[in-house]
Amino acid sequence: MNSEMQIRTRKPSWLRRTLPKGAEYQAVRKLLRENRLHTVCEEALCPNMWECFSRGTATFLIMGSLCTRGCRFCAMSRRKPAPPDPEEPSRVAGAVRQLNISHVVITSVTRDDLSDGGASFFSDTITKIREDVPGARAEVLIPDFQGDEQALASVVSAEPDVLNHNVETVPRLYPAARPDSSYRRSLALLERVKKDAPAIPVKSGIMLGLGESSKEIRQTLRDLADAGCDIVTIGQYLQPSEENLKVERFVPPDEFDEWRVAALEMGFSGVVSGPLVRSSYHAGELYKTVTEKFGQVNSI
């Protein structure tokens, strides 16, 4: 692997995208506004937002857009959030139905202010989608619930089609990037899901470009594989604002390709690795790739 820590002030050519804003894109935005829904696509300034919106897909951000933690890589605002809206799960399900989404991703800000960290809202949203859109797959990207196993169990009991929890970066960088989180706690969450619900594909993701070494990346991937992760996503960190951590290096596409090969050799069933990859990018296609290996794919 290329271990050179080259600092660049401008985005390289492989990170520049054409931004389609056709009728499908505008229709998704209009529907989200009408239903008072948030997407992580918009709140986290995802570089793939225009592509996904134009394809009629979105990652729904439940329980508002204000976070109780202050991860220094994240675009989310850290302020005291309002109580969650009990009608939100029904509105998400309605949007899934109107957009004709077959594989929906549900995530949230971290809600340490709630007794269960918002776990019940994840399970309620999964349940409502299953009731209103039979056959739709529900993938969740959850916070760590501060290590509360009962909260995690309530999400697992709703039987999501994929359970994702991102470790985000290597353990050495946690104090700078994720000061309110714990690398070991995140690994323990992934291990618990795989132990309690081995049929549910377990997923995690990391960002490159924050100053990690090749040795640290490899060890983090091994840790995830040992924790029972089936799927891993590897993408480039992009600084969302001047207040966030700076990009230490723009990792070239061929290096992402090398990490994809390395992760597959470690035993992951599904790997997506590239500069523009994010947790839910092409999530439906990745789900099918992984589950078809085990004859478990849910046909729509």
Secondary structure as UniProt FT lines:
FT   HELIX           13..15
FT   HELIX           23..34
FT   TURN            35..36
FT   STRAND          38..39
FT   HELIX           40..43
FT   TURN            44..45
FT   TURN            47..48
FT   HELIX           49..54
FT   TURN            55..56
FT   STRAND          59..62
FT   STRAND          66..67
FT   TURN            72..73
FT   STRAND          77..78
FT   TURN            86..87
FT   HELIX           88..99
FT   STRAND          103..108
FT   TURN            112..113
FT   TURN            115..118
FT   HELIX           119..132
FT   TURN            134..135
FT   STRAND          137..141
FT   HELIX           145..147
FT   HELIX           149..156
FT   TURN            157..158
FT   STRAND          162..164
FT   HELIX           171..173
FT   HELIX           174..177
FT   TURN            179..180
FT   HELIX           183..196
FT   TURN            198..199
FT   STRAND          202..208
FT   HELIX           214..226
FT   TURN            227..228
FT   STRAND          231..236
FT   TURN            242..243
FT   HELIX           253..265
FT   TURN            266..267
FT   STRAND          270..273
FT   TURN            275..276
FT   TURN            279..282
FT   HELIX           283..292
FT   TURN            293..295
//
